[in-house]
Amino acid sequence: MDLSTITFSNFFNLIFWGTLFIIIVYKFILSIRLVPNKKAYIVERLGKYQKTLGAGFHALIPFIDKVTYIQDLKEHTIDVPPQDCFTKDEVKVVVDGVIYMSVVDPTKASYGVTNYVFAAIELAQTTTRSVIGTLDLDKTFEERDLISSKVVEVLNNAGDTWGIRVHRYEIKNISPPKSVQNSMEKQVNAERERRAILATSEGDKQARINKSEGRKMEMINLSEGEMQKRINEAQGKAEEILMIANATAESIEKIGLVLSSPGGQEAFNLKLKEKYLNTMDHLADGAVEVIVPGSLNQYDQWIDSLGLEKQ
């Protein structure tokens, strides 16, 4: 037997058995699985679904059990690419969004659909197109919540089969054509100018009303003040006249009592003569011409002419 032939055969056997040993060790290592938290491993046994591994340590049967799918149970954020949509009034807009979803049934997510992420994106786009097609352009900017809720409803109905749950869908942008944007900007500017003019006119109107009300109140206050002034003056004059009349009546009454008392008439005549003499002294220094009695006898005659009683 050739020595080189024996050597080659031994080398081949060594390579074969060494490779087989490595494969067996590798398979035994793969049969030990440490599943992280928020992960789910789908195990198949001889090509058939066997079980779902949760978080923790697991040992599989080498060469028989195989981890086919690994599902992430955390919430995913999936971008929905921009797409062209037509509104009810035949205006083209570009819409994109974001889907927030998570896997709730790893088995259905693995076997219920080929790629649940791609399926969710496609369904979200078609639903968005159909909803926007029922709205006018102006309403598409106002009805974002309606579009989002409709997409979430449709995705969750399909998600029962796919093993996923859509938590929310948010529209990022709704972009109309440039010409439509220009028209909308002009409309917004016109509306803003209209509101500014209306606010200015309302302010001017209110200012005029306030000024007129101020003038009105001023005139009312002035008239009321003038009226109160006249009332006070009239009351003052009335009180003055009343006081003078009372004083005059009181003085007359006192004079009457004095005249009726014994010696009262003589005292009254004496008082009059005294006033007469005082008056004559004052008139001597002045240039006023006054007709007076020339003597005390004439004064007595003057008293008689006045109808006063003399004793």
C-alpha positions, 0 to 999 in steps of 0.5 A, a space after each residue: 500500500 502506498 504511504 502517501 495514500 494512507 496519509 491522505 486518507 487519514 488526513 481526510 478522516 481527521 478533517 471530516 470528523 473534526 468538522 462534524 465535531 465542530 458542527 455538533 458542538 455548534 448545534 449544542 451551543 445554539 440549542 441553549 437560548 437566553 431570550 432578552 426581555 421584550 423579545 419572543 423567539 418562535 421555535 419550529 420542530 422539524 419544520 412545524 411550529 412548536 412553541 414561543 419562547 419568552 424572556 429567560 433561559 431555554 434549552 432546545 433539542 439540537 438538530 430538531 428544534 430551530 428558532 425560526 423568527 425573533 419578534 421584538 415586542 417593543 413599540 415600533 415607530 414606522 415612517 409612512 412615505 409621502 404619497 399623492 392623494 386627491 381631495 374631494 375637490 380634485 386637488 392633489 396633496 402630498 401626505 406622509 405620516 408615522 405609525 406607532 405599533 407593537 407586536 402583541 401575538 408573536 405567532 400571528 406576526 410570524 405566520 399571519 403575514 409575510 412582512 407586517 411592517 410593509 403591510 401596515 404601511 401599505 394599508 395606512 397609505 390606501 386608507 389615507 387616500 380613501 379618507 382624504 378623497 372624501 374631504 375638501 382641501 380646506 377640511 383636510 387641514 382641519 380633520 387630521 384627527 379624523 384621518 388618523 382615527 380612521 387609519 388606526 381603526 382599519 389597521 387594528 382590524 387587520 392587526 387581529 390577524 397579523 398579531 399587531 396593535 396600532 396605538 396611533 397614527 400621526 400625519 406629519 405633513 399635508 402639502 398642496 401644490 405651490 399654486 394652491 399654497 400661493 392662493 391659500 396665502 393670498 386668502 389668509 392675507 386677505 382675511 388678516 387684512 379684513 380682520 385688521 380693518 374690522 378691528 380698526 373700525 371697531 376701535 374707532 367706533 368705540 372711541 367715538 362712543 366713549 368720547 360722546 359718552 364722556 361729553 354727555 356725562 360732562 354736560 350732565 354733570 355741568 347742568 346738574 352742578 348749575 342746577 344745584 348751584 341755583 337751588 342753593 342760591 335760591 335757598 340761601 336768598 329765601 332763608 335770608 329773606 325769611 330771616 330778615 322778615 323774622 327780624 323785622 317782625 321781631 323788631 316791630 313787635 318789640 317796638 310796639 311793646 316799647 311804645 305801648 309801655 309807660 314812657 315808651 313814646 317819649 323814649 322813641 321820640 327822643 331816639 328819633 331826635 338823636 338820629 336826626 341830630 346825628 344825621 345833620 352832623 354827617 350831612 354838614 360835611 357832604 354836598 348832598 342836598 337833603 330836605 330836613 326840618 329847620 328846627 326842632 319845632 319843625 321836627 315836631 311838625 314833621 313827626 306829626 306829618 308822618 302820623 306819629 304820636 307825640 307827647 
